[in-house]
Amino acid sequence: MSEPLAVNDDEFDQIVLQSEIPVLVDFWAPWCQPCLMIAPILDELAEEFSGRMNIVRVDVDQNLKSAVKYSIMAIPSLLIFRNGKLITNVVGAKRKQDLKQIIDDALK
């Protein structure tokens, strides 16, 4: 996967929880300015980590079930799953180097 895939509530379990590689889920909304600020960074990271980590996006306005299930109270919220388990939760916009370090740590 070379760019973040939009995932909906119905696909979440299959694409995220059943993934053979770790998945970073970007819970976002189109009206959220910090979400829009980190979107290009996540696009770059999706390319950079292709084959090692998938990056997907979940629009919280369209997919309330997933947002509620993972207690998303602020966006952007970035959750990393490995083997179907939540291993990292980051809230708020971060710099590329910070996100890269978070991903590197999750891949260890």
PyMOL CGO cylinders between C-alpha atoms (Angstrom):
from pymol import cmd
from pymol.cgo import CYLINDER

trace = [
    CYLINDER, 0.00, 0.00, 0.00, 1.64, 3.22, -1.09, 0.3, 1, 1, 1, 1, 1, 1,
    CYLINDER, 1.64, 3.22, -1.09, -0.93, 5.77, 0.04, 0.3, 1, 1, 1, 1, 1, 1,
    CYLINDER, -0.93, 5.77, 0.04, -3.37, 5.78, 2.95, 0.3, 1, 1, 1, 1, 1, 1,
    CYLINDER, -3.37, 5.78, 2.95, -6.53, 3.84, 2.26, 0.3, 1, 1, 1, 1, 1, 1,
    CYLINDER, -6.53, 3.84, 2.26, -9.91, 5.18, 3.40, 0.3, 1, 1, 1, 1, 1, 1,
    CYLINDER, -9.91, 5.18, 3.40, -11.47, 2.55, 5.68, 0.3, 1, 1, 1, 1, 1, 1,
    CYLINDER, -11.47, 2.55, 5.68, -15.07, 2.44, 6.88, 0.3, 1, 1, 1, 1, 1, 1,
    CYLINDER, -15.07, 2.44, 6.88, -16.69, 0.75, 9.89, 0.3, 1, 1, 1, 1, 1, 1,
    CYLINDER, -16.69, 0.75, 9.89, -17.59, -2.36, 7.89, 0.3, 1, 1, 1, 1, 1, 1,
    CYLINDER, -17.59, -2.36, 7.89, -14.02, -2.87, 6.65, 0.3, 1, 1, 1, 1, 1, 1,
    CYLINDER, -14.02, -2.87, 6.65, -12.18, -1.96, 9.85, 0.3, 1, 1, 1, 1, 1, 1,
    CYLINDER, -12.18, -1.96, 9.85, -11.78, -5.43, 11.34, 0.3, 1, 1, 1, 1, 1, 1,
    CYLINDER, -11.78, -5.43, 11.34, -10.66, -7.03, 8.11, 0.3, 1, 1, 1, 1, 1, 1,
    CYLINDER, -10.66, -7.03, 8.11, -8.25, -4.30, 6.98, 0.3, 1, 1, 1, 1, 1, 1,
    CYLINDER, -8.25, -4.30, 6.98, -6.88, -3.23, 10.36, 0.3, 1, 1, 1, 1, 1, 1,
    CYLINDER, -6.88, -3.23, 10.36, -7.29, -5.97, 12.93, 0.3, 1, 1, 1, 1, 1, 1,
    CYLINDER, -7.29, -5.97, 12.93, -6.62, -8.88, 10.58, 0.3, 1, 1, 1, 1, 1, 1,
    CYLINDER, -6.62, -8.88, 10.58, -3.65, -7.27, 8.82, 0.3, 1, 1, 1, 1, 1, 1,
    CYLINDER, -3.65, -7.27, 8.82, -0.47, -9.32, 8.67, 0.3, 1, 1, 1, 1, 1, 1,
    CYLINDER, -0.47, -9.32, 8.67, 1.62, -6.17, 9.16, 0.3, 1, 1, 1, 1, 1, 1,
    CYLINDER, 1.62, -6.17, 9.16, 1.13, -3.29, 11.63, 0.3, 1, 1, 1, 1, 1, 1,
    CYLINDER, 1.13, -3.29, 11.63, -1.44, -0.63, 10.71, 0.3, 1, 1, 1, 1, 1, 1,
    CYLINDER, -1.44, -0.63, 10.71, -1.50, 3.04, 11.64, 0.3, 1, 1, 1, 1, 1, 1,
    CYLINDER, -1.50, 3.04, 11.64, -5.08, 4.33, 11.69, 0.3, 1, 1, 1, 1, 1, 1,
    CYLINDER, -5.08, 4.33, 11.69, -5.59, 8.07, 11.24, 0.3, 1, 1, 1, 1, 1, 1,
    CYLINDER, -5.59, 8.07, 11.24, -8.93, 9.06, 12.79, 0.3, 1, 1, 1, 1, 1, 1,
    CYLINDER, -8.93, 9.06, 12.79, -9.70, 12.39, 11.14, 0.3, 1, 1, 1, 1, 1, 1,
    CYLINDER, -9.70, 12.39, 11.14, -12.42, 14.65, 9.71, 0.3, 1, 1, 1, 1, 1, 1,
    CYLINDER, -12.42, 14.65, 9.71, -12.42, 16.90, 6.64, 0.3, 1, 1, 1, 1, 1, 1,
    CYLINDER, -12.42, 16.90, 6.64, -13.16, 20.01, 8.73, 0.3, 1, 1, 1, 1, 1, 1,
    CYLINDER, -13.16, 20.01, 8.73, -10.22, 19.39, 11.11, 0.3, 1, 1, 1, 1, 1, 1,
    CYLINDER, -10.22, 19.39, 11.11, -7.32, 21.72, 10.26, 0.3, 1, 1, 1, 1, 1, 1,
    CYLINDER, -7.32, 21.72, 10.26, -4.65, 19.76, 12.19, 0.3, 1, 1, 1, 1, 1, 1,
    CYLINDER, -4.65, 19.76, 12.19, -5.87, 16.62, 10.38, 0.3, 1, 1, 1, 1, 1, 1,
    CYLINDER, -5.87, 16.62, 10.38, -5.41, 18.33, 7.03, 0.3, 1, 1, 1, 1, 1, 1,
    CYLINDER, -5.41, 18.33, 7.03, -1.95, 19.53, 8.09, 0.3, 1, 1, 1, 1, 1, 1,
    CYLINDER, -1.95, 19.53, 8.09, -0.67, 16.00, 8.79, 0.3, 1, 1, 1, 1, 1, 1,
    CYLINDER, -0.67, 16.00, 8.79, -2.36, 14.34, 5.80, 0.3, 1, 1, 1, 1, 1, 1,
    CYLINDER, -2.36, 14.34, 5.80, 0.56, 15.03, 3.40, 0.3, 1, 1, 1, 1, 1, 1,
    CYLINDER, 0.56, 15.03, 3.40, 3.00, 13.77, 6.05, 0.3, 1, 1, 1, 1, 1, 1,
    CYLINDER, 3.00, 13.77, 6.05, 1.04, 10.55, 6.40, 0.3, 1, 1, 1, 1, 1, 1,
    CYLINDER, 1.04, 10.55, 6.40, 1.02, 10.22, 2.60, 0.3, 1, 1, 1, 1, 1, 1,
    CYLINDER, 1.02, 10.22, 2.60, 4.82, 10.42, 2.61, 0.3, 1, 1, 1, 1, 1, 1,
    CYLINDER, 4.82, 10.42, 2.61, 5.14, 7.97, 5.49, 0.3, 1, 1, 1, 1, 1, 1,
    CYLINDER, 5.14, 7.97, 5.49, 2.79, 5.52, 3.79, 0.3, 1, 1, 1, 1, 1, 1,
    CYLINDER, 2.79, 5.52, 3.79, 5.17, 5.46, 0.85, 0.3, 1, 1, 1, 1, 1, 1,
    CYLINDER, 5.17, 5.46, 0.85, 8.27, 5.30, 3.03, 0.3, 1, 1, 1, 1, 1, 1,
    CYLINDER, 8.27, 5.30, 3.03, 6.99, 2.42, 5.19, 0.3, 1, 1, 1, 1, 1, 1,
    CYLINDER, 6.99, 2.42, 5.19, 5.21, 0.57, 2.38, 0.3, 1, 1, 1, 1, 1, 1,
    CYLINDER, 5.21, 0.57, 2.38, 5.38, -3.17, 2.97, 0.3, 1, 1, 1, 1, 1, 1,
    CYLINDER, 5.38, -3.17, 2.97, 6.27, -2.74, 6.64, 0.3, 1, 1, 1, 1, 1, 1,
    CYLINDER, 6.27, -2.74, 6.64, 3.25, -0.77, 7.89, 0.3, 1, 1, 1, 1, 1, 1,
    CYLINDER, 3.25, -0.77, 7.89, -0.07, 0.13, 6.32, 0.3, 1, 1, 1, 1, 1, 1,
    CYLINDER, -0.07, 0.13, 6.32, -1.53, 3.58, 6.94, 0.3, 1, 1, 1, 1, 1, 1,
    CYLINDER, -1.53, 3.58, 6.94, -5.28, 4.00, 6.70, 0.3, 1, 1, 1, 1, 1, 1,
    CYLINDER, -5.28, 4.00, 6.70, -7.73, 6.82, 7.32, 0.3, 1, 1, 1, 1, 1, 1,
    CYLINDER, -7.73, 6.82, 7.32, -11.06, 6.68, 9.13, 0.3, 1, 1, 1, 1, 1, 1,
    CYLINDER, -11.06, 6.68, 9.13, -13.36, 9.70, 8.78, 0.3, 1, 1, 1, 1, 1, 1,
    CYLINDER, -13.36, 9.70, 8.78, -14.95, 10.00, 12.23, 0.3, 1, 1, 1, 1, 1, 1,
    CYLINDER, -14.95, 10.00, 12.23, -18.02, 11.77, 10.87, 0.3, 1, 1, 1, 1, 1, 1,
    CYLINDER, -18.02, 11.77, 10.87, -18.75, 8.88, 8.51, 0.3, 1, 1, 1, 1, 1, 1,
    CYLINDER, -18.75, 8.88, 8.51, -17.62, 6.04, 10.78, 0.3, 1, 1, 1, 1, 1, 1,
    CYLINDER, -17.62, 6.04, 10.78, -18.87, 6.74, 14.27, 0.3, 1, 1, 1, 1, 1, 1,
    CYLINDER, -18.87, 6.74, 14.27, -18.86, 3.06, 15.29, 0.3, 1, 1, 1, 1, 1, 1,
    CYLINDER, -18.86, 3.06, 15.29, -15.07, 2.77, 14.99, 0.3, 1, 1, 1, 1, 1, 1,
    CYLINDER, -15.07, 2.77, 14.99, -14.51, 6.17, 16.62, 0.3, 1, 1, 1, 1, 1, 1,
    CYLINDER, -14.51, 6.17, 16.62, -16.67, 5.20, 19.61, 0.3, 1, 1, 1, 1, 1, 1,
    CYLINDER, -16.67, 5.20, 19.61, -15.12, 1.72, 19.89, 0.3, 1, 1, 1, 1, 1, 1,
    CYLINDER, -15.12, 1.72, 19.89, -11.65, 3.26, 20.30, 0.3, 1, 1, 1, 1, 1, 1,
    CYLINDER, -11.65, 3.26, 20.30, -12.82, 6.20, 22.44, 0.3, 1, 1, 1, 1, 1, 1,
    CYLINDER, -12.82, 6.20, 22.44, -11.73, 8.86, 19.96, 0.3, 1, 1, 1, 1, 1, 1,
    CYLINDER, -11.73, 8.86, 19.96, -12.32, 12.13, 21.80, 0.3, 1, 1, 1, 1, 1, 1,
    CYLINDER, -12.32, 12.13, 21.80, -9.99, 14.40, 19.81, 0.3, 1, 1, 1, 1, 1, 1,
    CYLINDER, -9.99, 14.40, 19.81, -8.66, 14.37, 16.28, 0.3, 1, 1, 1, 1, 1, 1,
    CYLINDER, -8.66, 14.37, 16.28, -6.35, 13.70, 14.73, 0.3, 1, 1, 1, 1, 1, 1,
    CYLINDER, -6.35, 13.70, 14.73, -5.87, 10.51, 16.70, 0.3, 1, 1, 1, 1, 1, 1,
    CYLINDER, -5.87, 10.51, 16.70, -3.34, 8.04, 15.37, 0.3, 1, 1, 1, 1, 1, 1,
    CYLINDER, -3.34, 8.04, 15.37, -3.67, 4.48, 16.61, 0.3, 1, 1, 1, 1, 1, 1,
    CYLINDER, -3.67, 4.48, 16.61, -1.21, 1.74, 15.72, 0.3, 1, 1, 1, 1, 1, 1,
    CYLINDER, -1.21, 1.74, 15.72, -2.36, -1.88, 15.72, 0.3, 1, 1, 1, 1, 1, 1,
    CYLINDER, -2.36, -1.88, 15.72, -0.20, -4.99, 15.52, 0.3, 1, 1, 1, 1, 1, 1,
    CYLINDER, -0.20, -4.99, 15.52, -1.67, -8.49, 15.38, 0.3, 1, 1, 1, 1, 1, 1,
    CYLINDER, -1.67, -8.49, 15.38, -5.13, -7.04, 16.02, 0.3, 1, 1, 1, 1, 1, 1,
    CYLINDER, -5.13, -7.04, 16.02, -4.06, -5.28, 19.23, 0.3, 1, 1, 1, 1, 1, 1,
    CYLINDER, -4.06, -5.28, 19.23, -3.78, -1.56, 19.89, 0.3, 1, 1, 1, 1, 1, 1,
    CYLINDER, -3.78, -1.56, 19.89, -0.14, -0.83, 20.75, 0.3, 1, 1, 1, 1, 1, 1,
    CYLINDER, -0.14, -0.83, 20.75, 0.17, 2.96, 20.37, 0.3, 1, 1, 1, 1, 1, 1,
    CYLINDER, 0.17, 2.96, 20.37, -2.19, 5.92, 20.61, 0.3, 1, 1, 1, 1, 1, 1,
    CYLINDER, -2.19, 5.92, 20.61, -1.08, 9.44, 19.64, 0.3, 1, 1, 1, 1, 1, 1,
    CYLINDER, -1.08, 9.44, 19.64, -3.41, 12.44, 19.79, 0.3, 1, 1, 1, 1, 1, 1,
    CYLINDER, -3.41, 12.44, 19.79, -2.80, 15.65, 17.92, 0.3, 1, 1, 1, 1, 1, 1,
    CYLINDER, -2.80, 15.65, 17.92, -0.75, 16.79, 14.96, 0.3, 1, 1, 1, 1, 1, 1,
    CYLINDER, -0.75, 16.79, 14.96, 2.91, 15.82, 15.10, 0.3, 1, 1, 1, 1, 1, 1,
    CYLINDER, 2.91, 15.82, 15.10, 5.97, 16.64, 13.03, 0.3, 1, 1, 1, 1, 1, 1,
    CYLINDER, 5.97, 16.64, 13.03, 7.12, 14.15, 10.42, 0.3, 1, 1, 1, 1, 1, 1,
    CYLINDER, 7.12, 14.15, 10.42, 10.23, 13.17, 12.36, 0.3, 1, 1, 1, 1, 1, 1,
    CYLINDER, 10.23, 13.17, 12.36, 8.13, 12.54, 15.49, 0.3, 1, 1, 1, 1, 1, 1,
    CYLINDER, 8.13, 12.54, 15.49, 5.67, 10.36, 13.57, 0.3, 1, 1, 1, 1, 1, 1,
    CYLINDER, 5.67, 10.36, 13.57, 8.52, 8.52, 11.90, 0.3, 1, 1, 1, 1, 1, 1,
    CYLINDER, 8.52, 8.52, 11.90, 10.02, 7.74, 15.32, 0.3, 1, 1, 1, 1, 1, 1,
    CYLINDER, 10.02, 7.74, 15.32, 6.66, 6.54, 16.64, 0.3, 1, 1, 1, 1, 1, 1,
    CYLINDER, 6.66, 6.54, 16.64, 6.32, 4.21, 13.63, 0.3, 1, 1, 1, 1, 1, 1,
    CYLINDER, 6.32, 4.21, 13.63, 9.91, 2.99, 13.98, 0.3, 1, 1, 1, 1, 1, 1,
    CYLINDER, 9.91, 2.99, 13.98, 9.29, 2.21, 17.66, 0.3, 1, 1, 1, 1, 1, 1,
    CYLINDER, 9.29, 2.21, 17.66, 6.08, 0.32, 16.82, 0.3, 1, 1, 1, 1, 1, 1,
    CYLINDER, 6.08, 0.32, 16.82, 7.94, -1.81, 14.26, 0.3, 1, 1, 1, 1, 1, 1,
    CYLINDER, 7.94, -1.81, 14.26, 10.49, -3.04, 16.81, 0.3, 1, 1, 1, 1, 1, 1,
]
cmd.load_cgo(trace, "trace")
